[in-house]
Amino acid sequence: MKTVPMLFLLFILIEQVEAEEIQSAHSLKSIKLSAEEEFKKEHKVEKQFIEKANTLGDAIKHVSGVQSSSFGPNSGVPVIRGLQGNRVGVFENGTSIQGLNAISGNVNIPFDPIFTESIKINKSSNSVRYGDQSLGGSVEVDSGLIPKKIPEKSRELDLVLKKGWNNFDAKGLKLQLSNQTNLATNIRFSRQEIKSYKIPGKSKADVCESEIFRNGGVNSSLADVCQKDSRIKSTYNKASQPYIDRFITDNPDYADGDFSYYTDNATSTFGGKLYQNIVNPDYVQGTERFKHENINNDVTPNYNKKLGNSYAINDNIALGTTYFLENGYIGFSADYKKSHYGVPGFSMENKSFQTNYDDGLPVGVKTEQNTFLLDSLFNQPLPFLDNIQFKASNLVNKSGEYIGASEANLYEFEQNFAEFVVKQKELKFLSGEMGLSWGQRDVHGKGYARYLPNVKTNRQAFFIQEKLSFNPIYFDAGYRKEKVEHQIQDQTFVLARNANNQKLENRDFDLTQFYVGAGLNWGEHVHIYAKYSESERAPEINELYSSNPHYSVMTQEEGNQNLEKEKVKAMELNTDFAFDQSRIQLSLYQMDFTNYVYLMHSGMAMGNRLPLKYWRQTDVKIDGFEIDLSYKFLLCTRQK
């Protein structure tokens, strides 16, 4: 931690030297960073970072405390402070876009980096605003598809063409039309594609060759992960014994392999009769009785200089239009995204030992997503209201996993959502908002490798957030009450023989979320904010009901419908120090989980050597900190 004050002193020293140089040149208007003005709970990712990314996870992984959980180069989902999946909400234009991606790590989040405008990240619990699946934070994508203001020009066309080495080739078109009065429309098309990724060496790690055979045995777990047929073959050495057994030679039906024909003795007795054994002409004194050969065959190809099965094609076609009123707008959008990509690494069905591997079957993922969104805003509809916002959406996500050309499973997620939010007019000290939301999701699956049942999930919620400001101190608080119901639609889903569940049953959960916070704006340069929150999450359908092999993630996971709701108590302290061009931001956080849901390895392997894992619960505590140091350099030219 000694490096922190040293860096701070270095910033101050740079400022002094730079100031002297500027005085000897000419005066510039100073740039001041204000902690009070610029400190926000969300971190905004600008377009220059987004357009370089291939996945949503790639676009935000440069932010401190945020990572991308990659299942190969074509699938990257956000991870915030070690939490991901069902604990991090992902939204586009205010509506959830999570489907199978939150349940199966190999399924990507449909995402268009070419025309997305910005991304906001809330790194602390955002469950009061967005519900239990934002218990670990939220990622909000603003596609800019629905215009929120009248464009400056009546017509504008953007064309994009990108070619790169070992990266996506991309092309896109965006047409913006407006009557400059009350109507604006966006039309978009984009495509990204790559045939395969080039790599320096082999597609499988070196340990798949060097570490599988150790201490005279086979590391079977590593062999399974490497998708290797690894075994030690023992062959009898006919030159290791000096005699050939005469009785066995005359009576071969008594033999139990080649070693039965050889002996160390010149004579042998059977049934009271003495046999004179034959001298072995191939005998070599001192040789080992058995030869051991390490067999290490690739079940799936080990490619050289390329990552096998790493192709990808992503398409996006969308239209958004807005009618502007005197006091707001009504917008509508239709968005179609399609992707088809290979899952490298675990790229084939993990076949059994000593099988014919010539018919290797690569795993691929195909996703189609249709989204229809109505977004409306009405300013000051009543004297005591600042605005009313109403949103409604329908999203249909079809995600299929393929083994070769065969459809292993196909799931359709249909989500209907509506939200009504009222923002009150700011009083002298008080501001805030409250809202109602309703959501329904139907999950239907098919295919011989289906691992989830058909489930309908209903959600209803009420939330309120308020802020009380007494400059330089302020307080804020939020509360949400939520109901989640999982309803099994039929009993056609066949459970594995190792399943926890016997007969699938409906589950419902009553959830409560709240937070309280306090902040201090100390002049223009220092901001301190502390927050305490308690959040609850309902187990997802894969945690409750999954069963059977899931080849594309190479595991067999078994759900537990008796899981309790997950609870977390979290504390966070944020400090922001801004002095001229220097800035230091520090965050300390602690999350104390009760009934944390996790996937536990049973220690056993099932059919096709897939590890058997069970969903379990335990208590978990997560502590961490983040520090961001930044400095803005002033560039100037000397006067002549």
C-alpha positions in Angstrom: 0.0 0.0 0.0 3.1 2.3 0.1 2.7 2.8 -3.6 -0.5 4.8 -3.2 1.0 7.8 -1.4 4.1 7.6 -3.7 1.9 7.8 -6.8 -0.1 10.7 -5.2 3.2 12.6 -4.6 4.3 11.9 -8.1 1.0 13.4 -9.5 1.6 16.6 -7.4 5.2 16.8 -8.6 4.1 16.5 -12.3 1.6 19.3 -11.8 4.2 21.6 -10.4 6.7 21.0 -13.2 3.9 21.3 -15.8 2.7 24.6 -14.3 6.2 26.1 -14.6 6.4 25.1 -18.2 3.0 26.5 -19.0 4.0 29.8 -17.4 7.0 30.1 -19.6 4.8 29.4 -22.7 1.4 31.0 -22.5 -1.7 30.9 -20.3 -4.2 28.1 -20.7 -7.6 27.8 -19.3 -7.3 25.4 -16.3 -9.1 22.1 -16.2 -10.7 21.2 -12.9 -12.3 17.9 -11.9 -15.1 18.2 -9.4 -15.8 15.2 -7.3 -19.2 16.7 -6.5 -20.2 17.1 -10.1 -18.7 14.0 -11.6 -19.0 11.3 -8.9 -21.7 8.8 -9.9 -22.8 5.4 -8.7 -22.5 4.1 -12.3 -19.4 3.7 -14.4 -20.1 4.7 -18.0 -18.3 2.9 -20.8 -17.9 5.1 -23.8 -18.2 4.1 -27.5 -14.5 4.0 -28.2 -14.2 1.0 -25.9 -17.4 -0.7 -27.1 -16.6 -0.7 -30.8 -13.3 -2.6 -30.3 -15.0 -5.5 -28.4 -16.4 -8.8 -29.7 -18.6 -9.6 -26.7 -20.3 -7.6 -24.0 -17.8 -9.0 -21.5 -14.9 -7.7 -23.6 -16.4 -4.2 -23.8 -16.4 -3.7 -20.0 -13.6 -5.8 -18.7 -11.2 -2.8 -18.5 -13.3 -1.4 -15.6 -11.8 -2.1 -12.2 -13.8 -4.8 -10.4 -15.3 -6.1 -13.6 -14.1 -9.1 -15.7 -15.4 -11.1 -18.6 -16.2 -14.8 -18.0 -15.2 -16.2 -21.4 -16.2 -19.6 -22.7 -13.9 -19.3 -25.7 -13.5 -16.1 -27.7 -17.1 -15.9 -28.9 -18.9 -15.9 -25.5 -18.1 -13.4 -22.8 -20.4 -12.4 -20.0 -20.0 -9.7 -17.3 -18.5 -10.6 -13.9 -18.7 -8.0 -11.2 -16.7 -8.4 -8.0 -16.6 -12.2 -8.5 -20.3 -12.5 -9.2 -21.9 -13.4 -12.5 -24.8 -15.2 -14.2 -28.0 -15.0 -12.2 -26.5 -12.4 -9.9 -25.6 -9.7 -12.4 -28.5 -8.2 -14.3 -27.9 -7.4 -18.0 -30.3 -4.9 -19.6 -30.7 -3.2 -23.0 -32.7 0.0 -23.2 -34.1 -0.8 -19.8 -35.4 -4.3 -20.4 -33.6 -7.6 -19.4 -31.9 -9.4 -22.3 -30.8 -12.4 -20.2 -31.8 -15.8 -21.5 -29.9 -19.1 -21.6 -26.7 -17.1 -21.3 -27.3 -16.7 -17.5 -27.7 -20.5 -17.2 -25.2 -21.9 -19.6 -21.8 -20.2 -19.8 -21.2 -21.2 -23.5 -24.2 -19.2 -24.7 -23.3 -15.6 -25.5 -25.4 -12.4 -24.8 -26.7 -11.0 -28.1 -24.7 -7.8 -28.5 -23.9 -5.3 -31.3 -20.7 -3.4 -30.6 -20.8 -1.5 -33.8 -23.7 0.8 -33.1 -24.2 0.5 -29.3 -24.0 4.1 -27.8 -22.8 3.4 -24.3 -22.9 1.0 -21.3 -23.5 1.8 -17.7 -22.1 -0.5 -14.9 -23.4 -0.4 -11.3 -20.9 -2.4 -9.4 -22.8 -2.6 -6.1 -26.2 -4.3 -5.5 -28.9 -2.8 -7.8 -31.6 -5.2 -6.7 -33.9 -2.4 -5.5 -34.1 -0.9 -9.0 -33.9 -4.1 -11.1 -34.8 -7.1 -8.9 -33.1 -10.0 -7.4 -31.0 -11.0 -10.4 -29.1 -7.7 -10.0 -28.1 -8.6 -6.5 -24.4 -8.4 -7.6 -24.7 -5.3 -9.8 -26.1 -4.5 -13.2 -24.9 -3.8 -16.7 -27.2 -1.4 -18.8 -26.7 -1.3 -22.5 -27.9 1.8 -24.4 -28.2 0.9 -28.0 -29.5 4.3 -29.1 -32.0 2.6 -31.3 -35.0 4.7 -30.1 -34.2 8.4 -30.7 -34.6 10.5 -27.5 -34.3 13.9 -29.2 -34.8 15.4 -32.6 -31.6 14.9 -34.7 -29.7 17.9 -36.0 -30.0 16.7 -39.6 -33.0 15.3 -41.5 -31.0 12.5 -43.1 -27.7 10.9 -42.0 -26.0 7.7 -43.2 -23.2 5.9 -41.4 -21.2 3.1 -43.1 -18.8 0.9 -41.2 -16.2 -1.5 -42.7 -13.5 -3.1 -40.6 -10.9 -5.7 -41.5 -8.5 -7.1 -39.0 -6.0 -9.9 -38.4 -7.2 -12.5 -35.9 -10.3 -10.4 -35.2 -13.8 -10.0 -36.5 -14.4 -8.6 -39.9 -17.2 -6.1 -39.5 -19.6 -4.1 -41.7 -22.6 -2.1 -40.9 -25.1 0.6 -42.0 -27.1 3.1 -40.0 -29.6 5.3 -41.6 -31.2 8.2 -39.6 -34.3 10.0 -40.9 -36.2 12.9 -39.3 -38.9 15.4 -40.3 -37.1 17.8 -37.9 -40.4 18.4 -36.1 -41.9 15.4 -34.3 -40.6 12.2 -35.9 -37.2 10.4 -36.0 -36.3 6.9 -37.2 -33.2 4.8 -37.0 -32.6 1.8 -39.4 -29.6 -0.5 -38.8 -27.8 -3.5 -40.1 -24.5 -5.0 -39.0 -22.5 -8.2 -39.4 -19.4 -9.6 -37.7 -17.6 -12.7 -38.7 -14.4 -14.7 -38.3 -13.4 -18.1 -39.7 -11.0 -19.1 -36.9 -8.5 -17.6 -34.5 -4.8 -18.1 -35.0 -2.7 -19.1 -32.0 1.1 -19.5 -31.4 1.2 -23.3 -30.8 -1.2 -26.2 -30.2 -4.9 -25.7 -29.4 -4.6 -27.9 -26.3 -2.4 -26.9 -23.3 1.0 -28.4 -22.9 0.0 -30.2 -19.7 -2.2 -32.5 -21.9 1.0 -34.1 -23.1 3.4 -33.6 -20.1 1.3 -34.1 -17.0 -1.2 -36.9 -17.7 1.3 -39.8 -16.8 2.8 -39.3 -13.4 4.2 -41.6 -10.7 3.4 -44.7 -12.8 -0.3 -43.9 -13.2 -2.8 -41.8 -15.2 -4.3 -38.5 -14.1 -7.8 -39.4 -15.4 -9.3 -36.1 -14.4 -6.8 -34.2 -16.5 -7.3 -36.6 -19.3 -11.0 -36.0 -19.3 -10.5 -32.2 -19.3 -8.0 -32.5 -22.2 -10.4 -34.9 -24.0 -7.7 -37.6 -24.2 -7.9 -41.4 -24.4 -5.1 -42.0 -21.9 -4.1 -45.3 -20.5 -1.1 -47.5 -19.8 -0.9 -50.6 -22.0 1.0 -53.6 -20.5 2.4 -56.2 -23.0 4.0 -59.4 -21.9 7.7 -59.7 -23.0 8.3 -63.2 -24.4 12.0 -62.9 -24.0 11.8 -62.4 -20.2 11.6 -66.1 -19.1 14.0 -69.0 -20.1 11.5 -71.8 -20.7 8.3 -72.6 -22.6 5.8 -74.5 -20.6 5.3 -77.9 -22.3 2.0 -78.7 -20.7 0.4 -75.4 -21.8 1.9 -75.8 -25.3 0.2 -79.3 -25.5 -3.0 -78.0 -23.9 -3.6 -74.4 -25.1 -7.2 -74.3 -23.7 -5.6 -73.8 -20.2 -3.7 -70.7 -21.4 -4.8 -67.3 -20.0 -2.7 -65.1 -22.3 0.8 -65.1 -23.7 2.4 -65.2 -20.3 0.9 -68.6 -19.6 3.2 -70.2 -22.1 6.4 -69.2 -20.4 8.0 -70.2 -17.1 11.2 -69.8 -15.1 11.3 -73.6 -14.4 13.0 -76.3 -16.4 10.2 -78.8 -15.5 6.6 -78.5 -14.4 4.0 -80.9 -12.9 0.4 -81.2 -13.8 -2.0 -84.0 -12.7 0.9 -85.9 -11.1 2.8 -86.0 -14.4 6.2 -84.4 -14.9 6.8 -82.3 -18.0 10.2 -81.3 -19.4 9.9 -77.7 -20.5 11.3 -76.4 -23.8 14.2 -73.9 -23.8 13.0 -70.5 -24.9 15.1 -69.5 -28.0 14.2 -65.8 -27.6 15.2 -65.6 -23.9 17.3 -62.5 -23.0 18.5 -62.5 -19.4 17.6 -59.5 -17.2 14.8 -58.2 -19.3 11.5 -56.9 -17.8 8.6 -59.3 -17.8 6.1 -56.7 -19.0 6.6 -53.7 -21.4 4.5 -50.6 -20.4 3.4 -48.3 -23.2 1.7 -44.9 -22.5 -1.3 -44.5 -24.8 -2.4 -40.8 -25.1 -4.7 -40.4 -28.1 -6.7 -37.3 -28.8 -10.4 -37.8 -28.6 -10.7 -34.4 -30.2 -8.2 -32.8 -32.6 -5.2 -30.9 -31.2 -4.9 -28.2 -33.9 -1.6 -26.5 -34.7 -1.5 -22.7 -35.1 -5.2 -22.3 -34.9 -8.0 -22.6 -32.3 -10.3 -25.3 -33.7 -14.0 -24.7 -34.0 -13.7 -21.0 -33.2 -15.7 -19.6 -36.1 -18.4 -16.9 -35.5 -21.1 -15.0 -37.4 -23.2 -12.3 -35.7 -26.0 -10.4 -37.5 -28.2 -7.5 -36.3 -31.1 -5.9 -38.1 -33.1 -3.2 -36.2 -35.5 -0.3 -36.5 -36.5 2.3 -34.0 -38.8 5.2 -34.3 -40.0 8.0 -32.0 -42.9 10.4 -32.1 -42.2 13.5 -30.0 -44.9 15.2 -28.0 -44.9 18.6 -26.5 -44.2 17.1 -23.1 -42.3 13.9 -24.0 -42.1 11.1 -26.5 -43.5 7.7 -27.5 -40.9 5.3 -29.0 -41.0 1.9 -30.6 -38.3 -0.5 -31.7 -38.0 -3.9 -33.4 -34.6 -5.6 -33.0 -33.4 -8.9 -34.5 -30.1 -10.5 -33.5 -28.7 -13.8 -34.8 -25.4 -15.5 -34.0 -23.8 -18.8 -34.9 -20.5 -19.8 -33.5 -18.3 -22.8 -32.5 -17.4 -23.6 -28.9 -13.6 -24.3 -29.0 -11.6 -26.2 -26.4 -14.4 -28.5 -25.4 -15.2 -28.8 -29.1 -16.4 -32.4 -29.4 -18.5 -34.9 -27.7 -16.2 -36.5 -25.1 -16.2 -40.1 -26.4 -15.6 -43.2 -24.4 -12.2 -45.0 -24.4 -10.9 -46.8 -27.4 -13.7 -45.5 -29.7 -13.4 -44.6 -33.3 -12.6 -40.8 -33.2 -12.8 -40.2 -36.9 -16.4 -39.0 -36.6 -15.6 -36.1 -34.2 -18.6 -33.9 -33.5 -17.9 -30.2 -32.9 -20.2 -28.3 -30.5 -21.9 -25.2 -32.0 -24.3 -22.6 -30.6 -27.1 -20.9 -32.6 -29.0 -18.0 -31.1 -31.9 -15.9 -32.5 -33.4 -13.0 -30.5 -36.4 -10.8 -31.4 -37.1 -7.9 -29.2 -40.1 -5.5 -29.5 -40.0 -2.5 -27.1 -42.4 0.4 -26.3 -40.7 3.2 -24.5 -42.7 6.4 -23.5 -41.9 9.4 -21.3 -44.3 12.2 -20.3 -42.9 15.3 -18.6 -44.7 17.1 -15.8 -48.1 15.4 -16.3 -49.2 16.7 -12.9 -47.9 19.6 -10.8 -46.2 17.4 -8.2 -44.6 15.0 -10.8 -41.4 15.5 -12.8 -42.2 12.7 -15.3 -43.9 9.4 -15.9 -42.2 6.6 -17.8 -43.9 3.5 -19.2 -42.1 0.6 -20.8 -43.4 -2.7 -22.3 -41.4 -5.3 -24.1 -41.6 -8.7 -25.7 -38.4 -10.7 -26.1 -38.1 -14.2 -27.7 -34.7 -15.8 -27.4 -34.0 -19.2 -29.1 -30.7 -20.7 -28.2 -29.7 -24.1 -29.5 -26.7 -26.3 -28.9 -25.5 -28.6 -31.7 -23.3 -31.6 -31.6 -22.1 -31.8 -35.2 -25.2 -31.2 -37.4 -27.5 -32.8 -34.8 -29.6 -30.5 -32.5 -28.7 -31.6 -29.0 -31.1 -29.1 -27.4 -33.1 -26.0 -28.3 -34.6 -23.7 -25.7 -37.0 -20.8 -26.3 -37.2 -18.1 -23.7 -40.2 -15.8 -24.2 -40.2 -12.8 -21.8 -43.0 -10.2 -21.5 -42.3 -7.2 -19.3 -44.0 -4.0 -18.3 -42.8 -1.2 -16.0 -44.5 2.0 -14.8 -42.2 4.5 -13.1 -43.1 7.8 -11.5 -40.4 10.4 -10.7 -41.5 13.0 -8.3 -40.8 16.7 -8.7 -37.7 17.7 -6.7 -38.7 19.5 -3.6 -36.3 21.7 -1.5 -34.6 18.7 0.0 -36.3 15.6 -1.3 -36.2 13.8 -4.7 -37.0 10.2 -5.8 -39.0 7.8 -7.8 -41.2 4.8 -7.4 -42.5 2.1 -9.7 -44.4 -1.1 -10.4 -43.1 -3.9 -12.7 -44.5 -7.1 -14.0 -42.7 -9.9 -15.9 -43.5 -13.3 -17.2 -41.0 -15.8 -18.8 -41.9 -19.1 -20.5 -39.0 -21.6 -21.1 -39.7 -24.5 -23.5 -37.0 -27.0 -24.5 -36.6 -29.9 -26.8 -33.8 -32.3 -28.1 -32.2 -35.6 -27.0 -29.7 -33.7 -24.8 -32.3 -31.6 -23.0 -31.2 -30.7 -19.5 -34.0 -28.3 -18.4 -37.8 -28.8 -18.0 -40.5 -26.5 -19.3 -41.0 -23.7 -16.7 -43.1 -20.5 -16.5 -41.7 -17.8 -14.2 -43.8 -14.9 -13.0 -42.5 -11.7 -11.3 -44.3 -8.8 -9.7 -42.5 -6.0 -7.8 -42.9 -2.6 -6.3 -39.9 -0.3 -5.6 -39.2 3.2 -4.2 -36.0 5.2 -4.0 -35.6 8.5 -2.2 -32.8 11.0 -1.7 -32.6 13.7 1.0 -30.0 16.4 0.4 -28.6 18.9 2.9 -25.6 20.3 1.2 -22.9 19.1 1.7 -24.4 16.0 3.3 -27.1 13.8 1.7 -28.9 10.5 2.5 -30.6 8.0 0.2 -32.6 4.9 0.7 -34.5 2.3 -1.4 -36.9 -0.5 -0.9 -38.3 -3.3 -3.1 -40.9 -6.0 -2.5 -40.9 -8.8 -5.1 -42.7 -12.1 -5.7 -41.1 -14.8 -7.9 -43.0 -18.0 -8.9 -41.6 -20.9 -10.9 -44.3 -23.2 -12.3 -43.6 -26.6 -13.9 -45.6 -26.8 -17.1 -45.6 -30.6 -17.5 -43.9 -33.8 -16.3 -42.5 -34.9 -19.6 -38.9 -34.0 -18.6 -37.0 -37.2 -17.7 -34.6 -36.9 -14.7 -31.3 -38.7 -14.6 -30.9 -41.7 -12.3 -28.4 -39.6 -10.1 -30.9 -36.7 -9.8 -31.6 -35.1 -6.4 -35.2 -34.4 -7.4 -37.8 -37.2 -7.7 -40.8 -35.3 -9.0 -40.5 -31.7 -10.1 -42.6 -29.2 -8.1 -43.5 -25.5 -8.2 -41.6 -23.1 -6.1 -42.4 -19.5 -5.1 -40.3 -16.9 -3.2 -41.1 -13.6 -1.4 -38.1 -11.3 -1.7 -37.2 -8.1 0.1 -34.5 -5.7 -1.0 -33.4 -2.5 0.6 -30.4 -0.1 1.1 -29.5 3.0 3.0 -26.7 5.3 2.1 -25.0 8.6 3.2 -22.7 10.9 1.3 -20.5 13.9 1.9 -19.5 16.5 -0.7 -16.5 18.2 0.9 -15.9 21.3 -1.3 -15.3 20.6 -5.0 -12.6 18.0 -4.6 -13.7 15.3 -2.1 -16.7 13.0 -2.1 -17.4 10.2 0.3 -20.3 7.7 0.1 -21.2 4.8 2.3 -23.9 2.2 1.6 -25.5 -0.7 3.5 -27.8 -3.1 1.7 -29.7 -6.4 2.2 -30.7 -8.3 -0.9 -32.4 -11.6 -1.6 -32.4 -13.8 -4.7 -34.6 -16.6 -5.8 -32.8 -19.7 -7.1 -33.0 -19.9 -10.9 -34.5 -22.8 -12.8 -31.2 -24.5 -13.6 -30.3 -24.4 -9.9 -33.6 -25.9 -9.0 -34.5 -28.3 -11.8 -31.5 -29.1 -14.2 -30.6 -32.7 -14.9 -28.8 -35.0 -17.4 -25.6 -34.3 -19.5 -24.8 -30.9 -20.8 -22.3 -31.6 -23.5 -21.4 -28.1 -24.5 -20.1 -27.2 -21.0 -18.9 -30.8 -20.5 -20.7 -31.5 -17.2 -23.7 -33.2 -15.8 -25.4 -30.8 -13.4 -28.2 -31.9 -11.1 -30.6 -29.3 -9.6 -32.1 -29.2 -6.1 -35.7 -27.9 -5.9 -35.4 -27.6 -2.1 -32.9 -24.7 -2.3 -33.7 -21.7 -0.1 -33.5 -18.1 -1.3 -30.1 -16.6 -1.3 -29.4 -13.6 1.1 -26.6 -11.1 1.2 -25.7 -8.3 3.6 -23.4 -5.8 1.9 -21.4 -2.8 3.0 -19.5 -0.4 0.7 -17.4 2.7 1.1 -16.5 4.9 -1.9 -14.1 7.9 -1.8 -13.3 10.2 -4.7 -10.5 12.8 -4.5 -10.1 15.2 -7.4 -7.4 17.8 -7.6 -6.9 19.7 -10.8 -5.8 17.0 -13.3 -5.3 14.3 -10.7 -7.9 11.9 -9.4 -8.0 9.0 -6.9 -11.0 6.8 -6.5 -11.1 4.1 -3.8 -13.8 1.5 -3.1 -14.0 -0.9 -0.1 -16.7 -3.6 0.0 -17.8 -6.6 1.9 -20.6 -9.1 1.0 -21.8 -11.6 3.5 -23.9 -14.4 1.9 -26.3 -16.8 3.5 -27.4 -19.8 1.5 -25.0 -19.0 -1.4 -25.8 -21.3 -4.3 -22.9 -23.1 -5.9 -22.1 -26.1 -8.1 -20.3 -28.9 -6.2 -18.3 -31.7 -7.9 -19.4 -35.1 -6.6 -16.1 -36.7 -7.4 -17.8 -39.1 -9.8 -17.9 -39.1 -13.6 -20.9 -40.2 -15.6 -21.5 -41.3 -19.2 -18.9 -40.1 -21.7 -16.7 -39.2 -18.7 -18.7 -36.1 -17.8 -18.1 -34.9 -14.2 -21.3 -35.2 -12.0 -22.0 -31.9 -10.2 -24.8 -31.0 -7.7 -26.2 -27.6 -6.8 -25.7 -26.9 -3.1 -25.8 -24.0 -0.6 -23.3 -22.6 1.9 -22.4 -19.3 3.6 -19.8 -17.2 1.8 -18.0 -13.9 2.7 -16.4 -11.8 0.0 -14.1 -8.8 0.8 -12.4 -6.6 -1.7 -11.2 -3.2 -2.7 -10.6 -1.2 -5.9 -8.4 1.8 -6.6 -8.4 3.9 -9.7 -5.6 6.5 -10.3 -5.9 8.9 -13.2 -4.1 12.0 -14.4 -5.0 14.4 -17.3 -2.0 15.8 -19.1 -2.3 19.3 -20.5 -0.7 19.6 -24.0 0.3 23.0 -25.2 2.6 24.7 -27.8 5.0 27.5 -26.9 4.4 31.0 -28.2 6.9 32.4 -30.7 
